[in-house]
Amino acid sequence: MEVKSTTKYVRLSPKKARDVARAIQGLPAASAMDILRFTPKKAAQLISKTLKTAMADAEHNFSLNAESLTIKEATIGIGPALKRFKPRAKGSAGAIRRPTSHIFITLTDEAKAQ
């Protein structure tokens, strides 16, 4: 069975978050939590919260064992960018884009097919 969890509109660049998501893909959920706990990036904390939510959903809603869960998919999608302007010389303005991202995590209890 697959359990999905999503966090949307995170104020973090998708490019920065994808590095952390790639590191945990395919790992057991418990070892992924250990990796995220000791990764010194903002994305690690946000992905960890989403992973905890997925694990809690699996336990409470579907009666799955947390030790048997593995991360099938951890993807980072592009969210809408906040558009801001900064004053520049001679009355002009420079555009500033503040990207957001969406975090998608899919857990499964099925054994890895090799």
Phi, psi and omega in degrees: 000145180253140177237129182245145176221144185225140169235125185247158175059044178280132182280072181205143179293135179300327181297321180288325183283331183295329178299318181288320181296323179294330183291334184255354184295129178088357181271159170297148186298323181294316180288330176294323177296322178295318179297316181293327181297326184253013176268120186275058178226152178297323181298328181297319179293318182291320178291325178298318179297319179292321178294318177299321179296317179296320179294318179294320177298318181297319181288313188274322184271329186240003179054044178263153179277132183294330181288338183268358183276139173234156180275110179281320184210134173226104184239154178239120179260164180271128176260180179290145180266136173282132183254123180232165178230143179241133180296141178235184185292150175060037174078008179269177180223144177253134182283141175234126177253126178251101187289151172236167181216162176243134181253125179239125178233132177241124176254149177222153177254002181281148178291147181289124180281127181241000000 
